Amino acid sequence: MGVAVRPTDLSGETATLIQDQFNSITAENAMKMGPIHPREDRYFWKDADSIVHFAMAHHMKIRGHTLCWHNQAPDWLFQDMSGKDVSKEVLLKRLEQHIKTVVGRYKGRIYAWDVVNEAIADDSTFLRKSKWFEITGADFIAKAFEYAHEADSEAILFYNDYNTEIPAKREKIYRLLKSLLDRGVPVHGIGLQAHWSINSPSRKQLEKSIQQFSSLGLQVQFTELDISVYDGHEGGQLSRNRQQPLQAIFTPEMEQQQLEQYKMVFDVFRRYKKSISGVTFWNVSDRYTWLDSRGKKNYPLLFDQHLQPKKAFWEVVHF
């Protein structure tokens, strides 16, 4: 059972809560390409190292997040000295150097990596039209997994994405993973992000995703779990009704709806426990959540702003 953390979470009462309630941690941002490799000739290790050292000191597992993503990727990766796009060969070489440097630094300590993040398009096309795709086509995906495997042959390598319960996107992700596996690419798991809300996904949608992806022989992990207290869509893309603006307080109605959704989700997790090797919450408590940046205050986690367990927590742990 894991949690995404920032360096500021690793001291005081938040650190105590992490030690008491979780046995795995993920760096929320510190290992993404931009923060850890801001310039071609410079790596910034301080924040990532502090998270790894905390985990090792407290005998916790570590998930690495993420080696290749279209967001939080520094511009220098894709550009030459004149600001023009680099060639496919140059970009793949830079990707290789980045992955082998980062994975190599933490070899033997980080047990699993989100290697490629969110490469599938949300529209009717197949792959996202990112700079990675624009310059290399689909080749960057397989190459990223190969580079990571070469850097640490013992690490478990995941493809990670959101909206994995929506049928059209689920089918495209399945198609991508099956193609990679058929070609012998070292993909070992699928990370289902699980940025959900009080009204989605349904039990049927969630079970279908677990069944379909585990049928490939892949480990299934829920890598970024939170349940927004507002009606909306998966992926944290919250709907906003202009007539009814988002409330800034955690109401009893929100509490009950969230409790019921968490209960359903963990009922499904337990039913499919042989297929699921990990669950990671995205942030520690309602004191800070990435969803706050999407509008007004959200309350998506199991611990409140005072770091106390919410009613949903007891539905999760007592079964």
ROFI-540291 format. One line per field, with one value per residue (C-alpha): residue in one letter; x, y, z. Coordinates in steps of 0.25 Angstrom, whole numbers, plus 2048, in hexadecimal, padded with zeros to 3 digits. Example, Ala and Ser with C-alpha at 12.3 -4.5 7.8 and 13.67 -1.06 7.14 Angstrom:
# ROFI-540291
type: c(A S)
east: c(831 837)
north: c(7EE 7FC)
up: c(81F 81D)
# end
This chain:
# ROFI-540291
type: c(M G V A V R P T D L S G E T A T L I Q D Q F N S I T A E N A M K M G P I H P R E D R Y F W K D A D S I V H F A M A H H M K I R G H T L C W H N Q A P D W L F Q D M S G K D V S K E V L L K R L E Q H I K T V V G R Y K G R I Y A W D V V N E A I A D D S T F L R K S K W F E I T G A D F I A K A F E Y A H E A D S E A I L F Y N D Y N T E I P A K R E K I Y R L L K S L L D R G V P V H G I G L Q A H W S I N S P S R K Q L E K S I Q Q F S S L G L Q V Q F T E L D I S V Y D G H E G G Q L S R N R Q Q P L Q A I F T P E M E Q Q Q L E Q Y K M V F D V F R R Y K K S I S G V T F W N V S D R Y T W L D S R G K K N Y P L L F D Q H L Q P K K A F W E V V H F)
east: c(800 807 806 80C 814 81C 829 821 819 825 826 81C 80E 80D 819 813 806 80E 816 809 800 808 813 817 819 819 820 814 81D 82C 82F 828 831 830 833 83E 845 842 84E 855 862 85B 853 84D 84D 84A 83B 83B 846 83F 833 83B 843 836 831 83D 83E 830 831 827 826 828 821 828 81F 821 82C 825 819 814 812 81D 827 831 832 841 83D 836 83F 84D 855 84D 840 83C 837 842 842 83C 849 84E 841 841 850 84C 841 84A 854 84A 843 851 856 849 846 855 856 84B 84E 84A 842 837 82F 826 825 81A 822 819 80D 801 805 7F6 7EE 7E1 7DA 7D7 7E6 7EF 7FB 7FC 802 80D 81B 820 816 819 828 829 81B 817 826 829 81F 826 834 831 82D 83A 843 83D 83E 84D 84F 849 845 83E 835 826 822 814 80C 804 7F7 7EA 7DC 7DF 7D0 7CB 7C8 7CE 7DB 7DC 7DC 7E7 7F0 7ED 7F1 7FE 802 7FF 807 813 812 811 81E 825 826 829 81B 817 80C 800 7FE 7F0 7F1 7E3 7E0 7D1 7C5 7B9 7B1 7BC 7C0 7B5 7B8 7B6 7C0 7CA 7C9 7CA 7D7 7DD 7D9 7DD 7EB 7EE 7EB 7F8 800 803 804 7F9 7FB 7F2 7FD 7F6 7EA 7E1 7D2 7CD 7C1 7BB 7B3 7BC 7C4 7D0 7DE 7DB 7D4 7C9 7BC 7B8 7A9 7A9 79B 7A1 7B0 7B9 7B7 7C3 7BF 7BE 7AF 7A8 7A3 7B1 7B6 7AB 7AD 7BC 7BB 7B2 7BB 7C8 7C0 7BC 7CA 7D1 7C7 7CB 7DA 7D8 7D0 7DC 7E7 7EE 7F0 7F3 801 800 7F7 7FD 7F5 7F9 7FC 7FC 7F0 7E6 7EF 7F6 7F0 7F4 7E5 7E4 7EB 7DF 7D5 7D1 7D5 7D4 7D4 7D7 7E0 7DE 7E4 7DE 7E5 7E9 7EF 7E4 7DD 7D0 7C4 7C8 7D5 7CD 7C5 7D3 7DA 7CE 7C8)
north: c(800 80C 81C 827 830 83E 840 849 83D 836 83D 840 83A 837 82E 827 824 81F 816 811 80F 80B 802 808 816 81D 82A 833 83C 83B 830 835 839 848 849 83E 842 851 853 849 84A 84B 842 846 83B 841 83F 831 82D 832 829 81D 81F 820 813 80C 811 80C 7FF 803 800 80A 80C 815 81F 822 820 825 82E 839 843 848 845 84F 856 853 845 848 853 856 862 86A 867 85D 84F 845 838 82B 825 831 831 822 823 82E 825 819 822 827 81A 813 81E 81F 810 80D 816 80F 801 7F7 801 805 7F8 7FD 808 80F 80F 816 81E 822 81F 81C 826 82B 82D 824 822 818 81E 82C 836 83A 83F 830 82B 837 834 825 81F 814 80F 817 80E 801 807 80D 800 7F9 804 803 7F4 7F5 7FE 7F5 7E8 7E5 7F1 7EF 7F8 7FE 805 810 817 81D 81B 80C 809 810 805 80C 810 803 7FC 805 802 7F3 7F4 7FB 7F2 7E5 7EB 7ED 7E0 7D9 7DF 7DB 7E9 7E8 7ED 7E7 7EF 7F8 804 809 817 817 826 823 82A 827 823 81C 811 807 7F9 7F3 7FD 7FA 7EB 7EB 7F3 7E9 7DD 7E2 7E7 7DB 7D2 7D7 7D1 7DF 7E3 7ED 7F9 805 80F 81D 81B 826 827 836 83A 841 83B 83A 831 828 82E 839 841 846 84C 85A 85E 86D 86D 865 869 85F 85F 862 85A 84B 849 83C 839 839 831 826 825 824 81A 811 813 80F 803 7FE 800 7F8 7ED 7EC 7EC 7E1 7D9 7DA 7DA 7CF 7D8 7E5 7E7 7F5 801 80F 81B 828 831 82F 837 841 84B 84B 845 848 849 856 85D 859 863 864 85B 84C 841 834 82C 823 82D 83B 848 845 838 830 824 827 81E 818 814 80A 804 801 7FB 7F4 7E9)
up: c(800 7FB 7FB 7F2 7FA 7F9 800 80A 80E 814 821 82D 82F 820 820 82C 825 819 821 829 81D 810 80C 7FE 7F9 7EC 7E9 7E5 7DC 7E0 7D6 7CA 7BE 7C0 7CF 7CF 7C2 7C0 7B6 7AD 7B5 7C3 7CC 7D9 7E2 7F0 7F1 7EA 7F3 800 7FC 7F9 806 80E 808 80B 819 81C 814 80A 7FB 7F1 7E3 7D9 7D2 7C6 7BC 7AF 7AF 7A6 7B1 7BA 7B0 7AE 7A0 79E 79C 78F 78A 784 786 77C 783 777 77A 77B 773 777 77A 783 78B 78D 791 79B 7A0 7A2 7AA 7B3 7B6 7B8 7C1 7CA 7CB 7CD 7D8 7E0 7DB 7E6 7EE 7E5 7E3 7D8 7CD 7C6 7B9 7AF 7B4 7AD 79E 79A 794 79A 78D 781 77D 783 789 78F 785 78F 78B 78E 783 77A 779 77B 777 781 782 78F 797 794 795 7A3 7A8 7A2 7A8 7B6 7B5 7B1 7BD 7C7 7C3 7D0 7D0 7CD 7C1 7C0 7B5 7BD 7B8 7BD 7B8 7B7 7BA 7AF 7A4 798 79F 7A6 799 793 79F 79E 790 793 79E 796 78A 793 79A 78C 788 795 79B 7AA 7AF 7BD 7C2 7BF 7C8 7C9 7CE 7D6 7D6 7D8 7DE 7E6 7DA 7D2 7CE 7D0 7D6 7C8 7C2 7CC 7CC 7BD 7BD 7C7 7C0 7B2 7B6 7BF 7B4 7AD 7B9 7BE 7CC 7CF 7D8 7DC 7DC 7DE 7E6 7EB 7EB 7E8 7F0 7E4 7D9 7CD 7C3 7C6 7C5 7CE 7C3 7CC 7C6 7CA 7CB 7CA 7D1 7DD 7DF 7E6 7F5 7FE 80A 80C 80E 814 806 800 80C 80A 7FA 7FB 806 7FD 7F1 7F9 7FF 7F1 7EC 7F7 7F6 7E8 7EB 7F5 7EB 7E1 7EB 7E4 7D8 7DF 7E5 7EA 7ED 7EF 7F3 7ED 7F8 807 80C 809 80F 801 7F4 7E6 7E3 7EA 7DE 7D6 7DD 7EB 7F7 7F5 7FF 7F7 801 80D 817 81A 81B 82A 825 82C 825 81E 81F 811 818 821 815 80E 81A 820 818)
# end
